[in-house]
Amino acid sequence: MVRVTGQLDAPLVDMGAVKQDFWERKTIVLPSLSRLNKSKGWRSWFTKTQSPKIVVRRLKSSQWEEIQTDFAAERTKLAKLTTKLREITEKINNFKPLSSDEKKIMLHANQLAQPMVYSMISKMTEEPKMVYEDVVILMETLDDYDRQTLIGLVNAMSSNKASALHALHQERSAELSKIKSEMGIQV
């Protein structure tokens, strides 16, 4: 019987940490930028052009709060437009045509939200490190499909965080109401 030292001392895989890292970190392939990544010389005949990728990580609470404070004015303007935007999205979902005023409202809301989204992307990118100006250039270079994919993933990652916080809040409020009912306090 052969005994190899060190095999039993190795730690087991922590699947909780692996799952958390999987949901907090995503790799996005951007095929529209593959034209900028062509190899040169005689090797170009034998190599396949590879699509560049970007690695994004979910925002930490401090980064999220920083974005919230930096864009407080834009957020208040968007909050004032929410009822109008809901009506417009309802119209779009029912396949009704939009008036020119409604199109202007949608364009204005998009212009208000765009710097916030770009700032989120610049803080979320892990590889390659990008600043706000780099993200603006990247978004102008991407085609519509890749741009919508990147923005959709950023929205999904931020909404997952919001839904997790909402679930935590619901759980805590249920615990508090249970404690209050046990103590005999009227709610």
Backbone as JSON, one array per atom type, in Angstrom:
{
  "sequence": "MVRVTGQLDAPLVDMGAVKQDFWERKTIVLPSLSRLNKSKGWRSWFTKTQSPKIVVRRLKSSQWEEIQTDFAAERTKLAKLTTKLREITEKINNFKPLSSDEKKIMLHANQLAQPMVYSMISKMTEEPKMVYEDVVILMETLDDYDRQTLIGLVNAMSSNKASALHALHQERSAELSKIKSEMGIQV",
  "N": [[0.85, -1.18, 0.0], [0.58, 2.14, -0.87], [1.39, 5.23, 0.47], [0.59, 8.58, 0.3], [1.76, 11.6, 1.33], [0.07, 14.46, 2.64], [-2.34, 14.43, 1.31], [-4.59, 14.02, 2.91], [-4.57, 16.26, 4.43], [-5.49, 18.35, 2.97], [-7.89, 20.93, 2.46], [-11.47, 20.58, 2.24], [-13.64, 21.34, -0.51], [-15.26, 24.38, -0.31], [-18.39, 24.73, -0.95], [-20.32, 26.68, -0.62], [-18.87, 29.08, -0.69], [-17.92, 28.89, -3.3], [-20.31, 28.98, -4.79], [-21.21, 31.52, -4.05], [-19.16, 33.13, -5.11], [-19.55, 32.51, -7.79], [-22.01, 33.73, -8.33], [-21.39, 36.33, -7.82], [-19.48, 37.14, -9.6], [-18.99, 37.6, -13.0], [-18.22, 36.65, -16.35], [-18.12, 38.27, -19.37], [-18.44, 37.88, -22.76], [-17.5, 39.75, -25.54], [-18.32, 39.79, -28.62], [-18.46, 41.68, -30.67], [-16.21, 43.21, -30.55], [-14.2, 41.68, -31.56], [-13.13, 42.18, -34.02], [-11.23, 44.07, -33.55], [-9.24, 42.66, -32.41], [-7.58, 41.16, -34.05], [-5.06, 38.93, -35.14], [-1.8, 39.64, -36.42], [0.33, 39.4, -39.33], [1.92, 36.38, -40.59], [0.81, 34.49, -38.95], [-1.85, 34.98, -38.77], [-3.21, 33.48, -40.59], [-3.44, 31.01, -39.45], [-4.49, 31.2, -36.94], [-7.37, 31.68, -34.93], [-9.56, 34.43, -34.67], [-10.09, 35.83, -31.56], [-12.72, 36.55, -29.31], [-12.85, 39.4, -27.28], [-13.07, 39.64, -23.69], [-14.77, 40.67, -20.7], [-14.6, 41.02, -17.23], [-16.85, 41.22, -14.68], [-17.77, 42.25, -11.4], [-20.02, 42.01, -8.67], [-21.28, 44.95, -7.13], [-19.91, 46.32, -4.14], [-21.21, 47.23, -0.91], [-20.26, 49.73, -0.07], [-19.39, 50.86, -2.49], [-21.81, 50.96, -3.81], [-23.26, 52.77, -2.24], [-21.7, 55.01, -2.67], [-22.17, 55.55, -5.38], [-24.89, 56.07, -5.22], [-24.89, 58.47, -3.73], [-23.37, 60.13, -5.38], [-24.97, 60.47, -7.62], [-27.35, 61.64, -6.76], [-29.01, 63.81, -7.48], [-29.81, 63.16, -10.09], [-31.19, 60.81, -9.53], [-33.37, 61.76, -8.05], [-34.68, 63.25, -10.01], [-35.35, 61.18, -11.77], [-37.06, 59.78, -10.09], [-39.21, 61.49, -9.98], [-40.22, 61.14, -12.49], [-41.25, 58.57, -12.55], [-43.97, 57.72, -12.48], [-44.94, 58.58, -14.96], [-43.21, 57.12, -16.6], [-43.98, 54.51, -16.02], [-46.55, 54.47, -17.1], [-45.89, 54.81, -19.78], [-44.36, 52.5, -20.3], [-46.32, 50.6, -19.9], [-47.95, 51.19, -22.06], [-46.19, 50.52, -24.11], [-45.95, 47.78, -23.65], [-48.48, 46.96, -24.33], [-48.45, 47.28, -27.02], [-49.04, 49.77, -28.15], [-48.85, 52.79, -30.04], [-46.39, 55.36, -29.4], [-46.55, 58.79, -28.44], [-44.96, 61.85, -29.56], [-44.17, 63.39, -27.38], [-44.05, 61.48, -25.34], [-41.99, 59.9, -26.29], [-39.92, 61.73, -26.03], [-39.83, 61.97, -23.26], [-38.98, 59.39, -22.56], [-36.45, 59.38, -23.77], [-35.24, 61.44, -22.32], [-35.24, 60.31, -19.73], [-33.56, 58.16, -20.21], [-31.19, 59.53, -20.78], [-30.71, 60.64, -18.29], [-30.25, 58.36, -16.73], [-28.09, 57.1, -17.92], [-25.34, 58.08, -17.26], [-25.2, 57.12, -14.65], [-25.37, 54.34, -14.96], [-23.05, 53.87, -16.48], [-21.12, 54.63, -14.62], [-21.57, 52.66, -12.71], [-20.77, 50.4, -14.18], [-18.06, 51.01, -14.55], [-17.15, 50.78, -11.93], [-17.75, 48.16, -11.42], [-16.23, 46.59, -13.14], [-13.7, 44.26, -13.14], [-11.63, 43.04, -14.51], [-10.63, 44.13, -17.57], [-9.23, 46.8, -15.63], [-11.11, 49.72, -15.54], [-11.78, 53.18, -16.05], [-14.25, 55.8, -15.8], [-14.25, 57.22, -18.27], [-13.11, 55.33, -19.99], [-15.12, 53.42, -20.01], [-17.18, 54.81, -21.28], [-16.09, 55.1, -23.85], [-15.86, 52.39, -24.52], [-18.58, 51.61, -24.53], [-19.52, 53.13, -26.66], [-18.2, 51.92, -28.73], [-19.12, 49.3, -28.84], [-21.49, 47.08, -30.42], [-25.12, 47.09, -30.77], [-26.21, 44.7, -29.7], [-24.19, 43.61, -27.99], [-23.93, 45.78, -26.25], [-26.48, 45.92, -25.06], [-26.45, 43.42, -23.83], [-24.4, 43.7, -21.93], [-25.38, 45.86, -20.35], [-27.76, 44.7, -19.5], [-26.82, 42.57, -17.93], [-25.51, 43.98, -15.91], [-27.71, 45.3, -14.79], [-29.14, 43.05, -13.91], [-27.38, 41.99, -12.01], [-27.31, 44.06, -10.13], [-30.02, 44.21, -9.45], [-30.4, 41.72, -8.33], [-28.96, 42.02, -5.98], [-30.53, 43.98, -4.77], [-32.96, 42.57, -4.5], [-32.13, 40.57, -2.74], [-31.53, 42.11, -0.48], [-34.09, 43.09, 0.02], [-35.45, 40.71, 0.65], [-34.08, 40.03, 2.99], [-34.83, 42.19, 4.59], [-37.61, 41.71, 4.77], [-37.57, 39.3, 6.17], [-36.41, 40.08, 8.62], [-38.33, 41.95, 9.49], [-40.5, 40.24, 9.84], [-39.54, 38.66, 11.93], [-39.39, 40.63, 13.93], [-42.11, 41.36, 14.19], [-43.1, 38.95, 15.14], [-41.8, 38.75, 17.6], [-42.89, 41.0, 18.86], [-45.58, 40.25, 18.94], [-45.42, 38.04, 20.66], [-44.68, 39.32, 22.98], [-46.94, 40.67, 23.53], [-47.57, 43.14, 22.58], [-49.45, 45.5, 20.88], [-49.66, 45.8, 17.38]],
  "CA": [[0.0, 0.0, 0.0], [1.37, 3.36, -1.0], [0.79, 6.35, 1.18], [1.06, 9.87, -0.18], [1.53, 12.57, 2.4], [-0.52, 15.73, 2.26], [-3.66, 14.32, 0.69], [-5.64, 14.15, 3.9], [-4.52, 17.57, 5.05], [-6.07, 19.35, 2.07], [-9.26, 21.27, 2.86], [-12.53, 20.25, 1.31], [-14.14, 22.48, -1.27], [-16.36, 25.1, 0.33], [-19.32, 24.99, -2.05], [-20.99, 27.95, -0.38], [-18.01, 30.14, -1.21], [-17.88, 28.75, -4.75], [-21.58, 29.48, -5.32], [-21.26, 32.96, -3.86], [-18.27, 33.74, -6.09], [-20.16, 32.33, -9.1], [-23.07, 34.71, -8.5], [-20.87, 37.69, -7.68], [-18.5, 37.44, -10.64], [-19.42, 37.1, -14.31], [-17.39, 36.94, -17.5], [-18.96, 38.6, -20.51], [-17.71, 37.88, -24.03], [-17.96, 40.83, -26.41], [-17.9, 39.41, -29.97], [-18.39, 42.81, -31.6], [-14.87, 43.78, -30.49], [-13.21, 40.73, -32.06], [-12.48, 42.77, -35.2], [-10.08, 44.85, -33.07], [-8.3, 41.73, -31.78], [-7.06, 40.25, -35.07], [-3.6, 38.75, -35.12], [-1.15, 40.19, -37.61], [1.42, 38.61, -39.86], [1.59, 35.1, -41.19], [0.05, 33.68, -38.0], [-3.28, 35.24, -38.91], [-3.78, 32.42, -41.41], [-3.58, 29.78, -38.68], [-5.13, 31.43, -35.64], [-8.74, 32.17, -34.96], [-9.7, 35.68, -33.91], [-10.8, 35.56, -30.31], [-13.55, 37.65, -28.82], [-12.42, 39.88, -25.98], [-14.03, 39.46, -22.61], [-14.69, 41.59, -19.58], [-15.02, 40.36, -16.0], [-17.51, 42.16, -13.77], [-18.07, 41.76, -10.05], [-21.11, 42.73, -8.04], [-20.85, 46.11, -6.33], [-19.92, 46.23, -2.68], [-22.14, 48.21, -0.32], [-19.65, 51.06, -0.06], [-19.42, 51.36, -3.86], [-23.21, 51.23, -4.12], [-23.61, 54.02, -1.55], [-20.98, 56.09, -3.35], [-22.91, 55.86, -6.62], [-26.15, 56.68, -4.81], [-24.67, 59.87, -3.33], [-22.85, 60.89, -6.52], [-26.03, 60.73, -8.59], [-28.58, 61.9, -6.01], [-29.86, 64.72, -8.23], [-30.39, 62.4, -11.2], [-32.15, 59.86, -8.98], [-34.61, 62.47, -7.7], [-35.36, 63.58, -11.26], [-35.95, 59.94, -12.26], [-38.18, 59.43, -9.21], [-40.35, 62.32, -10.37], [-40.73, 60.65, -13.77], [-41.6, 57.15, -12.49], [-45.37, 57.44, -12.86], [-45.03, 58.73, -16.42], [-42.5, 56.01, -17.23], [-44.82, 53.31, -15.88], [-47.62, 54.58, -18.1], [-45.29, 54.6, -21.11], [-44.01, 51.08, -20.45], [-47.59, 49.88, -20.06], [-48.34, 51.41, -23.44], [-45.29, 49.72, -24.95], [-46.3, 46.36, -23.47], [-49.74, 46.73, -25.04], [-48.16, 47.54, -28.43], [-49.67, 51.0, -28.6], [-47.82, 53.75, -30.49], [-46.06, 56.44, -28.47], [-46.57, 60.14, -28.98], [-43.62, 62.46, -29.58], [-43.86, 63.81, -26.01], [-43.67, 60.28, -24.59], [-40.65, 59.53, -26.75], [-38.99, 62.69, -25.43], [-39.7, 61.61, -21.85], [-38.14, 58.18, -22.51], [-35.1, 59.79, -24.1], [-34.73, 62.22, -21.18], [-34.97, 59.36, -18.65], [-32.37, 57.41, -20.6], [-30.03, 60.41, -20.62], [-30.46, 60.79, -16.86], [-29.77, 57.1, -16.15], [-26.88, 56.62, -18.59], [-24.11, 58.26, -16.5], [-25.23, 56.26, -13.48], [-25.05, 52.98, -15.41], [-21.65, 53.85, -16.86], [-20.35, 54.65, -13.38], [-21.69, 51.33, -12.13], [-19.93, 49.49, -14.97], [-16.65, 51.3, -14.27], [-16.82, 50.26, -10.6], [-17.95, 46.72, -11.4], [-15.25, 45.85, -13.94], [-12.55, 43.77, -12.4], [-10.6, 42.84, -15.51], [-9.55, 45.07, -17.27], [-9.63, 47.94, -14.82], [-11.53, 50.82, -16.4], [-12.34, 54.38, -15.44], [-15.51, 56.21, -16.43], [-14.02, 57.59, -19.68], [-12.91, 54.09, -20.73], [-16.42, 52.77, -20.18], [-17.91, 55.57, -22.3], [-15.51, 54.73, -25.14], [-16.24, 51.0, -24.76], [-20.0, 51.53, -24.87], [-19.71, 53.69, -27.99], [-17.59, 51.01, -29.69], [-19.89, 48.06, -28.92], [-22.73, 47.1, -31.2], [-26.31, 47.12, -29.92], [-26.4, 43.42, -29.01], [-23.25, 43.53, -26.87], [-24.24, 46.85, -25.3], [-27.66, 45.5, -24.3], [-26.05, 42.3, -22.99], [-23.63, 44.23, -20.8], [-26.28, 46.63, -19.49], [-28.7, 43.75, -18.89], [-26.15, 41.83, -16.86], [-25.3, 44.93, -14.81], [-29.02, 45.47, -14.14], [-29.48, 41.81, -13.21], [-26.55, 41.85, -10.81], [-27.73, 45.05, -9.13], [-31.36, 43.88, -8.96], [-30.24, 40.57, -7.44], [-28.56, 42.56, -4.68], [-31.7, 44.65, -4.21], [-33.94, 41.56, -4.07], [-31.59, 39.92, -1.55], [-31.73, 43.04, 0.63], [-35.52, 43.13, 0.29], [-35.79, 39.47, 1.35], [-33.54, 40.15, 4.34], [-35.7, 43.12, 5.3], [-38.86, 41.01, 5.05], [-37.29, 38.31, 7.21], [-36.21, 40.81, 9.88], [-39.61, 42.52, 9.94], [-41.32, 39.12, 10.33], [-39.02, 38.32, 13.25], [-39.8, 41.69, 14.86], [-43.55, 41.25, 14.45], [-43.29, 37.75, 15.96], [-41.36, 39.1, 18.95], [-43.89, 41.92, 19.41], [-46.81, 39.49, 19.26], [-45.13, 37.25, 21.84], [-44.64, 40.21, 24.14], [-48.29, 41.16, 23.76], [-47.67, 44.52, 22.15], [-50.3, 45.67, 19.71], [-48.96, 46.38, 16.24]],
  "C": [[0.89, 1.24, 0.0], [0.63, 4.48, -0.28], [1.43, 7.65, 0.68], [0.74, 10.88, 0.91], [0.89, 13.84, 1.84], [-1.9, 15.62, 1.67], [-4.78, 14.52, 1.7], [-5.67, 15.52, 4.54], [-5.17, 18.65, 4.19], [-7.5, 19.66, 2.5], [-10.26, 20.86, 1.79], [-13.02, 21.52, 0.63], [-15.32, 23.09, -0.52], [-17.34, 25.51, -0.76], [-20.1, 26.28, -1.85], [-20.19, 29.11, -0.92], [-17.94, 30.1, -2.73], [-19.16, 29.3, -5.37], [-21.68, 30.99, -5.18], [-20.36, 33.66, -4.87], [-18.85, 33.62, -7.5], [-21.22, 33.4, -9.34], [-22.57, 36.14, -8.39], [-19.94, 38.08, -8.81], [-18.94, 36.8, -11.94], [-18.41, 37.51, -15.38], [-18.3, 37.13, -18.71], [-18.07, 38.64, -21.75], [-18.34, 38.93, -24.93], [-17.52, 40.55, -27.85], [-17.79, 40.58, -30.94], [-17.01, 43.47, -31.58], [-13.8, 42.83, -31.04], [-12.5, 41.27, -33.3], [-11.27, 43.6, -34.8], [-8.98, 43.96, -32.51], [-7.7, 40.76, -32.78], [-5.54, 40.15, -34.95], [-3.03, 39.21, -36.45], [-0.03, 39.27, -38.07], [0.95, 37.28, -40.42], [0.79, 34.2, -40.25], [-1.45, 33.87, -38.15], [-3.97, 34.18, -39.77], [-4.12, 31.19, -40.58], [-4.29, 29.97, -37.34], [-6.52, 32.0, -35.85], [-8.8, 33.47, -34.16], [-10.56, 35.4, -32.7], [-11.58, 36.8, -29.89], [-13.03, 38.1, -27.46], [-13.5, 39.66, -24.93], [-13.78, 40.47, -21.52], [-15.24, 40.83, -18.37], [-15.61, 41.43, -15.08], [-17.82, 41.47, -12.45], [-19.18, 42.62, -9.47], [-20.57, 43.85, -7.16], [-20.9, 45.8, -4.84], [-20.83, 47.33, -2.15], [-21.56, 49.61, -0.33], [-19.65, 51.68, -1.46], [-20.84, 51.75, -4.25], [-23.64, 52.56, -3.48], [-22.93, 55.21, -2.2], [-21.7, 56.51, -4.63], [-24.23, 56.54, -6.27], [-25.97, 58.15, -4.44], [-24.18, 60.72, -4.5], [-23.97, 61.32, -7.48], [-27.38, 60.96, -7.89], [-29.54, 62.8, -6.8], [-30.55, 63.99, -9.39], [-31.45, 61.42, -10.7], [-33.45, 60.54, -8.59], [-35.39, 62.85, -8.95], [-36.04, 62.34, -11.85], [-37.14, 59.53, -11.4], [-39.42, 60.25, -9.55], [-41.0, 61.81, -11.66], [-41.3, 59.23, -13.7], [-43.05, 56.88, -12.9], [-45.56, 57.56, -14.37], [-44.37, 57.55, -17.12], [-43.29, 54.71, -17.12], [-45.94, 53.32, -16.91], [-47.08, 54.29, -19.51], [-44.93, 53.14, -21.31], [-45.26, 50.21, -20.57], [-48.09, 50.01, -21.49], [-47.49, 50.57, -24.4], [-45.64, 48.25, -24.85], [-47.6, 46.0, -24.17], [-49.64, 47.03, -26.54], [-48.92, 48.74, -28.97], [-48.59, 51.99, -29.02], [-47.63, 54.87, -29.46], [-46.14, 57.79, -29.17], [-45.15, 60.72, -28.92], [-43.22, 62.94, -28.19], [-43.4, 62.62, -25.16], [-42.29, 59.79, -25.01], [-39.6, 60.45, -26.16], [-38.77, 62.39, -23.95], [-38.8, 60.38, -21.69], [-36.68, 58.53, -22.8], [-34.46, 60.57, -22.95], [-34.39, 61.3, -20.01], [-33.73, 58.53, -18.95], [-31.11, 58.24, -20.42], [-29.7, 60.64, -19.15], [-29.82, 59.53, -16.26], [-28.43, 56.66, -16.72], [-25.59, 56.88, -17.81], [-24.05, 57.38, -15.25], [-24.85, 54.82, -13.84], [-23.58, 52.87, -15.79], [-20.74, 53.87, -15.62], [-20.41, 53.3, -12.69], [-20.79, 50.34, -12.86], [-18.47, 49.74, -14.67], [-16.24, 50.77, -12.9], [-16.93, 48.74, -10.54], [-16.86, 45.96, -12.16], [-14.03, 45.51, -13.1], [-11.36, 43.57, -13.34], [-11.16, 43.26, -16.85], [-10.09, 46.22, -16.42], [-9.96, 49.1, -15.75], [-12.01, 51.99, -15.53], [-13.56, 54.77, -16.25], [-15.32, 56.51, -17.92], [-13.8, 56.35, -20.54], [-14.23, 53.38, -20.99], [-17.24, 53.49, -21.25], [-17.4, 55.18, -23.68], [-15.9, 53.3, -25.5], [-17.69, 50.9, -25.21], [-20.29, 52.13, -26.24], [-19.17, 52.75, -29.07], [-18.41, 49.73, -29.88], [-21.07, 48.2, -29.86], [-23.92, 46.98, -30.24], [-26.48, 45.85, -29.11], [-25.49, 43.32, -27.8], [-23.53, 44.6, -25.82], [-25.43, 46.46, -24.44], [-27.34, 44.32, -23.39], [-25.33, 42.78, -21.75], [-24.53, 45.0, -19.84], [-27.29, 45.71, -18.8], [-28.07, 42.97, -17.76], [-25.88, 42.73, -15.66], [-26.61, 45.15, -14.06], [-29.41, 44.23, -13.35], [-28.67, 41.67, -11.93], [-26.95, 42.86, -9.74], [-29.13, 44.74, -8.61], [-31.33, 42.64, -8.08], [-29.86, 41.03, -6.05], [-29.75, 43.22, -4.01], [-32.74, 43.64, -3.73], [-33.45, 40.81, -2.85], [-31.77, 40.81, -0.33], [-33.2, 43.13, 1.01], [-35.95, 41.88, 1.06], [-35.28, 39.5, 2.79], [-34.4, 41.09, 5.18], [-37.03, 42.46, 5.68], [-38.68, 40.0, 6.19], [-37.15, 38.98, 8.57], [-37.53, 41.4, 10.4], [-40.55, 41.42, 10.43], [-40.86, 38.69, 11.72], [-39.46, 39.35, 14.29], [-41.29, 41.6, 15.19], [-43.86, 40.03, 15.32], [-42.91, 38.05, 17.41], [-42.38, 40.02, 19.61], [-45.17, 41.19, 19.78], [-46.61, 38.61, 20.48], [-45.12, 38.09, 23.1], [-46.0, 40.79, 24.44], [-48.46, 42.62, 23.38], [-48.54, 44.56, 20.89], [-49.53, 46.35, 18.59], [-49.86, 47.31, 15.49]]
}
